[in-house]
Amino acid sequence: MGQYASIIADAAERSQALAPKLLAGVTPQTFARKPQLQKDGKAYVVDTNHPAFVYGHLAIYPMRLLAMMGLDPKPLVVSETYVELFKAGAPCLDDAEGRIYPAMEEIVGHYTRGYAGAIKALREIDDARLLEPNPDEQRRQFFPTIGHAAVFLLNNHVMMHLGQVSAWRRCWGLPSAM
């Protein structure tokens, strides 16, 4: 294991420690719902990403990171349905009847297994791999090396989206997860 790989993995584990805390008090019935607020006697849907969308969206990236690192992504692969529902740019829909998104337990399971697997894989590569050019030419301008992409995908990207869940929690009247 490389020193830089270890640093990225340690930070990623710290980021992952927040994920289950944000689910405290979230029920399967609210997991894929957008909050509604009352103002001037009218109900307004708050256009925010709900936990189902956030955790589902994040669950599609560990397999991509493994492939980028030249490792077998099969253990972390999610279905094409996940990719379509949760890809960047896909709409986050209010799922009042529970027919659009998979169940909370399934989504959180994919998320948890994915990041545990990606972090474990990262700990098993050497730093030379992290310094290799990002094989994704389209994203190379933002993340020139595999290491740049790993830092973003395991830390910045995760924390950005978990912050959305934090705001969603407050709209539902849930306390801080911190």
C-alpha positions, 0 to 999 in steps of 0.5 A: 500500500502506498502512502498517498493511497493510505491518506486518501483511504483514511480521509474516505473512511472519515467521510463514510463515518457521516453516512449512517449518522445522516440516516438516523430518524429517516424512515423507509417512508420518507427516504425517497420523499421531498419535504413540503413546507407551508407558507401563507397557507400553501404547501410547497415542495422543497426541490432538494435531493432526498436520501434515496437519490443521494445514496443511490447516486453515490452508489454508482461511483465505487465500481467506476473508481475500481475500473479506473484503477485497473481493478475488477469492478464486478464486486461493486457493480450496480444494475443498469437501472441504478445507473439510469435512475441515479446518474449525474443529471437524472432528476430527483423525483418525489416518490410518495408511493414508493414505485420509482426508487428501490427500497431504502435497505437496498440502496443503503446496502449498495452504497455501504458495500461500494465504498467499503470495497473501494476503500479496501481496494485503494489500500491495496494499490501503490502510489504509482498507480495513483500517479497514472493518467486518468483513463477517462479522457472526458474528465482528465481536464478536471482530474488529470491522474487516477489519484485526483479522481480517487480523492474527489470520488471518495471524499469531495463528491461524497461530502458534497452530496451528504451535505444535501442529506443534512439539509434535507434532514432539517427540512423534515425537522430532524436534528443535526446528525453531528 
